[in-house]
């Protein structure tokens, strides 16, 4: 979309746990050219990034911006509050229930794939890009 190349050295995979976010953030920050921002695949891993920042004496968002995904209610109380992507959980549940009811009645669901929009919730864990 933005024609920004992906640096494979900055991509990590994991199990969506806090401890994974902690370990992977510490690994990333040890790189010769560490990132200034981390997008975690869920809010738990983002919390792990917060813990890593604390251990490494990094300030969020001054030294490291962090973005999560899920918008867990407790993350609005993190210090600083976590910027995250909110999923439409109610709509997801409604779509799943509609499909399940159709299947229970022996019918094929009208749709087998549903795409729902997400929403960026900007809070205090992100800062503008710092230019060299």
PyMOL commands that set and color helices and strands:
alter all, ss='L'
color gray80, all
select helices_A, chain A and resi 8-10+18-29+43-55+73-77+89-104
alter helices_A, ss='H'
color red, helices_A
select strands_A, chain A and resi 37-39+65-70+83-86+119-121
alter strands_A, ss='S'
color yellow, strands_A
deselect
rebuild
show_as cartoon
